């Protein structure tokens, strides 16, 4: 038996070749191949060598695929005088031609050998080949061509390795395979470059996957070249799974609910599905999940039995109802949401970032007690009641462009760690309360809050440890009395008090300047209602 050592022959790749192959190369007709001999030397070729073949074509052809190797057998074709008979095998691979936009066979292998069997190693697990075999005797006479088209599919329902589906042709083969398990990743992608002809390769249905119950790797669906797919119908039986799910770049996909029966999940990414209006399900998962990243304009109602997750980032213009039973998250970033529900039981997260979110459920974040970083921007609500139970803020507070908020209440916060504190461009913010246990800040910026009348929440602060103290464009602020305990701003920090139109009393800075507490000696005090120098402030000439 002759073994072809060829390790790149994967018929998955065969379906995805990008260059055009030729199907012109066929075996020459037997009459044309018959040889002659000029017996008398006169050059007229007057004697034809006899046909010694005792067969007219290859008979009783069989094949089997074992461990990825294709083995073919057939009956011996003997010769009348006992001389050797050899065989020519021509194998053509079936693939999608990205230039022509058609499926076709391309020359792959042409081999001559003497045994009536042949093994081709590593043929892959899903694909199609056309096999032509002819016998030839010692005189060069050929038998008629035998042809067989072989579909290559797993015989036991188990696909070993990553199953990458690149064209619609795969599903005809998969229907014959009855695959129930993929020991690797399940992938939908395309090998044709953007701009290639993909008219007949475009996948419009994955019902052919309906028998799959188990995927041991990840699910990676990229619809860049598969604009016809509208749903994931066919994945309803998939239950045994704990990898990553990525679904992105499908122009017309409008339903992904078929995948929501899985009972375990690591990371979930859903992105660039412009026709997807609703993401529901995944509620059979009742354990921890990894990272969740959803970008789009769909209503989201998922993962309501999960108790913990890593990073969660959701940006959608529609309603979010999700994670109603989650208790801990690594990080949470929500943006551009018309109505937020859920997160009712969330107690802690490292980063809580809320941008352009409309709170519709008063219970959202009502149990939140600990964050490292709190970032709130472009929120339309006029109260942040979810802050009322917050006990720990360990790193920073950033509140920017929240035009309707009037009062910020940090009374329950017992944190003593130095934090970064930024309150900027909150046009209706009048007062901030709490934070009385914090005696030092890493940095502090109070800027462009045109309704703010008091900064009394800074009354316990005695040190700025890492950066500057900035008080800028707060037009209703009249004094800095809350800073009377501030005695030191560490280098390289600066003091910047500018453009506060009604600020006429800066005596709250007297302790700082009397104690030479500004390490950098860089103080900018200008364009306020009154602008004394540091020396004037030290001497008590600090107010109008």
C-alpha positions, 0 to 999 in steps of 0.5 A: 500500500502506498501512503501519501505523506501530505499534511496540509490536505484539509478539505475545509481549506479546500473549500476556501482556496482563493485561486482558480483551479483547472478541471481540464486535466483529464485522463487521455482516452484509451485509444489515444494512449495505445502505443505502437512500435515500428517493427521493420524500421521504415518509420510507418509504425505499422505494428500496434502492441496488444492490449494485455489488460483483462479488465475494462475498468476498475471494479469493486471500488471501496473506501473508508476514512479512519482517523482522518486517512482516506483508504481506497481499495479495488479489484486487481486488474491483471494482464494476459501475460502476467506482466505488471499492471499499474494504476494512475489516480487523479484526485480533484478537490472541491472548493469555492472559487472567490473570483468566479463565485462558483464551486468547482473541482481543482487538480490536487493530485496525480500519481502512478503506482502498482498496488490496487489500493491507495491511502491519502493521509490527513484528508480532514473531516468535512469536504468532497473529492473526485477520484478518477482511476485507470489501469495501464498495462506494460504496453501503455494501454489504458482501461476506461476511467473509473470515477467516484465522488467521495464525501468526507464526514465524521462517521461517529458523529464527533468532529475532532478539532475546530469546525470552521464553516466558510460556505453554505456547501458545508451544510449539505455535508454536515447533514450526512454526518449527523454531528453531535459533538465538536471537540474544538471551536465551532466557527462561521467565517469566510476565506474570501476577501472583501470584494470577492464574489461570494454569491453562492457561498453566503450562508443563509441558514445553519439548520444543518447544525441542529444535531450538535449538543456539545461544543468543547471550545468556543463559538465564533461567528463572524458574518462579514461575508454572510449577510443572508443569515437571519437567525441562529436556528439550528443551535437549539440542542446545544446545551453542553458548553462552557467556552466563549461566544462571539457573534458579530458583523451579521448585517441581517441577523435578527434572532439569536435566541436559539443559542440561549439554551446553554447552561454555562458560559465564559465570555460573551461578545455581541457586536455590530448586528444592526437588525437585532432588536432583542437579545434574550435568554441565557437564563439557564446559566446560574453560575459565574460568567466571564466578560460580557461585551454587548454593543448595539441597539437591542433590548437586552434581557439576559443572564438573570440567574448569574450571581457573579461576572468579570467585566460587563460592558453594555452599550445599547440605545434600548432597555436593559433588564439583566443580571437581576441576581448578580451580587459581585462584578469585577467591572461594570460599564453601561452606556447609552441606555434608554431604560435601566432595570436590573442589578438589584442585588449588586453589592460590589464592583471595582469600576462602576461607569454609567454614561447616558443611562436613564434609570427606570427601576428605583431598585437598580444598585440599591444594594451597592455598598462598595466600589473602587471607581465611581464614574457617572456622566450624562445621566438625565435623572435628577437624583442618584438614590443608589448612592444612598447605601454606598459605604466604600469608595476606594479610588475615585469619584468622577461625576461629569455632565449630569445636567439634572442632578441637584444634590449628591449624598455621600453621607453613608460613605465611611471610606478613609482612603485618599481618593481622586475627586472630580465634579465637573459641568453638572449645571444644576448641582447645588450641594454635595454632602458626606465624605466627612471621614476622608481627610486627604484627597489624591486630587480634587477638581470642582469645575463648571458647576454653575449652581453649586453654592457650597463645597462644605463636603471638603471641610475635613480635608487637610492634604492633597497628596498627588495632584492639584486642587482646582476650583474653576467656573463655579459662578455661585460659589462665594467662599472657600471656608470649607478649605480652612483645614487644608494645610498641605498640597504635595508636589507637584500639585498646584492650587488653581482657583479661577473664573469663579465670578462671585467668589469674594472670600478666599480666607479658607486658604489662609492656613495653607499659605501661612504654613507654606503648605503649597510645595510647588509654590505654584498658585493661580488665583485669577478672574474671581470676584476677588483675587488676592495674592498668597501673601495677602491671604496669609496676612488676612487680606483675603476677602472683599 
